[in-house]
Amino acid sequence: MSGTNRAHVKIGQTVKVVQKQDQRTGKLTRGVVDKLLTNSATHPHGIKVKLEDGVVGRVKEIVS
């Protein structure tokens, strides 16, 4: 499932995000959502989140 819809992203979920510095390469970082940073219902590049380890990025994939 993609991370462009805020309703699909929940705190405590495991997700794969792309960090700002990795946008060109598309390198994904896996982690657990600590906080939702995007307020709008959807975002074309993914909902911005903060992971439990402090990493901030846009959700590209929700790990089920």
N, C-alpha and C positions, 0 to 999 in steps of 0.2 A: 504494500500500500504506500502511496506517495505521501509526502508531508506538506502538501499545499493547502490542505483544509484544516483550520485550527481545531475543529470539533473532533478530528481523528487523533490529535496529539494530546496525550494525557501525562500529567506528572507521575513519575515512577516507571514510565514505559522505557524500554530499550529501543534506541533509534540509531541511525547512521546520519551524521551531519557533515556538511562541507564547511570548513572554516574559511574566513575571508582570504587568507594567504594561499589557500589550496584551491580557489575557484578556477584558476587556469588549468590545473592538472586534474581536478575532479577527485582528488584523494579524499576518501571518507574516513571519518573518525567515529568509532562506536562508543556509546555511553548511555547513561540513564538520565532522563529529563528531570531537572531540578526546578526550573522556572520557565514559563512561557514569556517571551519578550515581544512578540508581535501581537498587537491588539486587534487588528482587522480579522474578519472571518476567514479570508483566504489570502494567499500571496503566491504569485506565479513562480517565484524562485524557492519557495519553501518557508515554513513558519520558523522564525528565529527563536532559538531556545538557549538556555544555559544548562549545561550538564552538571552532574554532581561533582565532577572533578574541576569545574570552573571554566571549561571550554565553551565558547560561544560560537554557534554556527546555525546554518539553515538546514532543516530536516529534509533529507533526500529520500529516506526509506525508513519505514517503521518495521522493526524486527518483531515477528510474531512468535 
